[in-house]
């Protein structure tokens, strides 16, 4: 991919980068209960890594 990207492509790539983050820490007790030791990454549905799966931007 070239270094010069259009603004629309930059916005789509930025949104996809934000979607792979963990959920907030306060969401874990709200969803799973207070004493559950669940990792915040389990709540996120968009599990994507830059090396494994690509996006269509």
N, C-alpha and C positions, 0 to 999 in steps of 0.2 A: 504494500500500500504506500502511496506517495506521502510525502510529508505535508503537502498542501491539501487540506480537507475542506469541503464545503460546510457551511454553518449547520445545515440540516443533518449531515452525517455526524458532526461533532455532538449535536444534541442527542441523537439516538445512541451514540456510543457512551455518552456520559450517563444517560438514563440506565442503560444496561449495566454499567459499572456500579451504579448505586443499588441495583436490584440484587446483587450478589452479597450484600452485607448481611450481618447477623441482625436478628430482631433486637429491640431494646430489652434491657435486662429486666425491667419491671413487667414485661409481658409474660414472662415465664410463669410466675405465680398466679397471674390472672387466668391463664389458659389451663395449666396443668395442676394447679393447687399450690398451697403454700410451702409444703415440705418436699416437693419433688426436686431432685437434682438433675434437671434437664438442661442441656446446652442450648443457648439461644439460636444456634444455627439450625436446629431442628424445626423451628417455626417457619423459616424462610422456604418458599416453594421454588424459587429460581436458583437452583444450584448449578452454577456455570463457572468454568475455569477458562482462562484465556487460551490455555494450551489444548484442552480437551474438546470443547465444543464451541463453535463459532456462532456469531449472530449474523443475521442478514441485514446489514446497515446500508 
